[in-house]
């Protein structure tokens, strides 16, 4: 076991540390130094070495094998590579990230189709709402020891003793939500999320990324916004998202670029991705949008690269965005009240396909190395484009009703694993809507019509489900839920709360990075909230199992006065450019 340590082991480590420190101090023949040499005095040097030992031992389950004499020569002396390495371009504070996530000990397993008897399939749910938030005994239990984990772009080892920096809770939010849906930024459950992906920006043919709705994005005045405020200021959803960041420091807001309409229907990515200049301009405009509007990074939703050449261009784009974001982050070095240096952690993610015809064009392993996380679109497996009804977001294939499961999440994950993508980089996509079919006799059978939907034909928000008179069913073999109305013959495939909680268990079993939802306006706000129940099941944002890392509030180069001057309350002293 990771924490099974004898007293003699710990005593040996403590004595060795004391001995090395004492010898080095005697050799130095001088009192502890202040900030000089490598910028660390004896106190912080000892503190760093202790933290380094603790991180390694608790993360790897053994005494560090890489301790050597250069690791203990004292401050101001050149060192070998740290035992726990970090990317020097990967921001954070001088000695680690501001968050203190726990380490989970849940071992990864490959997905497999569960065995089930026919009488387990399609049984109606009897769960009561009161049972929704009950913690699962199979979920990883919190460690009693806090670790400061330094992010790395290198893939995590897929072994039982690999560390897990905490689950992510990621949701997309559309700039169109403020209109017919009347879902304003203030309604976002920011305290439940680790990341919010603001959707969608677009890209023109020369590679310049731009916001798509001036009124929603930057101009709309809310009740707390002044019409007479001096200066060049930004309002709209972007200002409100900055305020959410200030009051929820674990919430990182990324700008999502692309989406189905812009990149699939309109193929907006094709031209700029065909040239080096287009890729460079795309990346530069991403950095400009971060600088001006106060985002914590960008998410790229290209649906989809249609050739391996486009897949390679996609990788090149992500690498260029990463390079330019890191370069800009290195110009934002600040000192806090304790004299520590800090700089931002700009994030990069993608929305990734579940269909083999799409992901086979992408160099998945290399993409996972340059991104912070990958949002798997493990939904829309069935819908109005098919000839029969089916599950839209099932975990497994159905042997009894194979036509109802043209795709399944287990096979998608297996393909990503085989391609070399670490499970911890993957967020499991969960829909906050259902796909409907009318005039049908059941799963895997023909239908006529798709229903009016909540906002578009054939699509219902989960907050509107189940429809009046319909009964929910659980397909145990497929790992999916749906509702069926006997009178109208309407079938709707969606995640009920109990199904979402089963997916939370699945995230833990697979040791995935977390959950992703499309999109947040579709969720309920009461005890039936999918997001709230899943986050609670995974450990809660205040619990041991959720990712904890601070957002960034300082954007001194913004063209907007209120962003530049700290609309969200960010205050610190800029140290200089490096």
NORWO-V237953 format. One record per backbone hydrogen bond with DSSP energy under -1.0 kcal/mol. NH is the residue of the N-H (numbers start at 1). CO is the residue of the C=O. E is the energy in kcal/mol with one decimal. If there is no record, write none. Layout:
BEGIN
<<NH	CO	E> <NH	CO	E>>
END
This chain:
BEGIN
<<5	3	-1.3> <10	6	-1.7> <11	7	-2.7> <12	8	-2.3> <13	9	-2.2> <14	10	-2.8> <15	11	-2.7> <16	12	-2.6> <17	13	-2.5> <18	14	-2.4> <19	15	-2.7> <20	16	-2.5> <21	17	-2.3> <22	18	-2.5> <23	19	-2.6> <24	20	-2.6> <25	21	-2.4> <26	22	-2.3> <27	23	-2.7> <28	24	-2.0> <29	25	-1.3> <39	36	-2.0> <45	41	-2.5> <46	42	-2.7> <47	43	-2.3> <48	44	-2.5> <49	45	-2.2> <50	46	-2.5> <51	47	-2.3> <52	48	-2.5> <53	49	-2.5> <54	50	-2.6> <55	51	-2.8> <56	52	-2.2> <57	53	-2.7> <58	54	-2.5> <59	55	-1.9> <60	56	-2.5> <61	57	-1.8> <71	68	-1.3> <72	69	-1.2> <77	74	-1.2> <90	87	-2.5> <93	96	-1.9> <94	341	-1.3> <96	93	-1.3> <120	117	-2.3> <121	118	-1.0> <123	474	-1.8> <125	472	-1.1> <131	128	-2.0> <132	129	-1.6> <134	131	-1.2> <139	136	-1.3> <147	101	-1.3> <159	157	-1.6> <162	159	-1.7> <167	545	-3.7> <168	513	-2.4> <170	515	-2.7> <171	195	-1.8> <172	517	-2.3> <173	197	-2.5> <175	199	-2.8> <177	174	-1.6> <179	176	-1.7> <182	179	-1.2> <183	177	-2.9> <187	184	-2.1> <188	185	-1.6> <190	188	-2.6> <192	189	-2.1> <193	190	-1.1> <194	169	-2.5> <195	169	-2.0> <196	252	-2.7> <197	171	-2.9> <198	254	-3.0> <199	173	-3.0> <201	256	-2.4> <202	210	-2.5> <204	208	-2.3> <207	204	-1.9> <210	202	-2.6> <217	213	-3.2> <218	214	-2.2> <219	214	-1.6> <220	215	-2.7> <225	222	-2.3> <235	218	-2.7> <236	220	-2.6> <237	216	-3.0> <238	217	-2.2> <239	235	-1.3> <240	236	-1.6> <241	237	-2.5> <242	238	-1.7> <243	239	-1.9> <244	240	-2.0> <245	241	-2.1> <246	242	-1.9> <247	243	-1.6> <248	244	-1.1> <251	248	-2.3> <252	194	-2.2> <254	196	-2.9> <255	297	-2.1> <256	198	-3.4> <257	299	-3.1> <258	201	-2.8> <259	301	-2.7> <263	259	-2.5> <264	260	-2.5> <265	260	-2.0> <266	261	-2.1> <268	262	-2.7> <273	269	-2.0> <274	271	-1.7> <275	272	-1.0> <279	275	-1.9> <280	276	-2.5> <281	277	-2.4> <282	278	-2.3> <283	279	-2.3> <284	280	-2.5> <285	281	-2.4> <286	282	-1.8> <287	283	-2.0> <288	284	-2.0> <289	285	-2.1> <290	286	-2.1> <291	287	-2.7> <292	288	-2.6> <293	289	-2.4> <294	290	-1.6> <296	253	-3.6> <298	347	-2.1> <299	255	-2.6> <300	349	-2.4> <301	257	-3.1> <311	307	-2.1> <312	308	-2.3> <313	309	-2.0> <314	310	-2.4> <315	311	-2.0> <316	312	-2.4> <317	313	-2.5> <318	314	-2.5> <319	315	-2.5> <320	316	-2.0> <321	317	-2.8> <322	318	-2.6> <323	319	-2.3> <324	320	-2.6> <325	321	-2.9> <326	322	-2.5> <327	323	-2.3> <328	324	-2.1> <329	325	-2.7> <330	326	-1.9> <331	328	-1.7> <332	329	-1.5> <334	342	-3.0> <335	573	-2.7> <336	340	-2.5> <339	336	-1.9> <342	334	-2.4> <347	296	-3.0> <349	298	-1.9> <351	300	-2.0> <352	375	-3.0> <358	355	-1.4> <359	355	-2.4> <360	356	-2.0> <361	358	-1.1> <362	359	-1.6> <364	362	-1.9> <367	363	-2.4> <368	364	-2.6> <369	365	-1.1> <370	366	-1.2> <371	367	-1.4> <372	348	-3.5> <374	425	-3.3> <375	350	-3.1> <376	427	-2.2> <377	352	-2.9> <378	376	-1.9> <379	377	-1.8> <381	392	-2.4> <386	383	-2.1> <389	445	-2.6> <391	404	-2.9> <395	479	-1.5> <396	478	-2.8> <404	401	-1.9> <405	402	-1.4> <409	394	-1.9> <410	395	-2.8> <412	408	-1.4> <413	409	-2.7> <414	410	-2.1> <415	411	-1.9> <416	412	-2.1> <417	413	-2.9> <418	414	-2.5> <419	415	-1.5> <420	417	-1.8> <421	416	-2.4> <425	422	-1.8> <426	423	-1.8> <427	374	-3.0> <428	514	-2.8> <430	516	-3.0> <432	518	-3.2> <434	460	-2.8> <435	493	-2.1> <436	458	-1.9> <437	491	-2.6> <438	449	-2.5> <440	489	-2.0> <445	442	-1.2> <448	438	-2.5> <454	459	-2.6> <458	451	-1.4> <459	456	-1.8> <460	434	-2.2> <462	432	-1.6> <463	522	-1.7> <464	461	-1.8> <465	462	-1.6> <470	467	-2.3> <471	484	-2.2> <473	482	-3.4> <474	123	-2.6> <475	480	-3.0> <479	475	-1.7> <480	475	-1.5> <482	473	-1.9> <483	492	-2.4> <484	471	-2.1> <485	490	-2.1> <489	485	-2.3> <491	437	-2.9> <492	483	-2.2> <493	435	-2.9> <494	481	-1.3> <500	496	-2.6> <501	497	-2.2> <502	498	-1.7> <503	499	-2.0> <504	500	-1.6> <505	501	-1.8> <506	502	-2.0> <507	503	-2.6> <508	504	-1.9> <509	505	-2.8> <510	506	-2.6> <512	507	-2.3> <513	423	-1.1> <513	426	-2.6> <515	168	-2.4> <516	428	-2.6> <517	170	-2.2> <518	430	-1.2> <520	172	-2.7> <522	519	-2.2> <523	520	-1.4> <529	526	-1.8> <533	529	-1.9> <534	530	-2.5> <535	531	-2.6> <536	532	-2.3> <537	533	-2.3> <538	534	-2.3> <540	535	-3.3> <543	540	-2.1> <547	167	-3.1> <551	249	-2.1> <558	555	-1.5> <561	232	-3.0> <564	560	-2.9> <565	561	-2.6> <566	563	-1.1> <567	562	-1.5> <569	566	-1.8> <573	335	-1.4> <575	333	-2.9> <576	333	-1.1> <578	330	-1.4>>
END
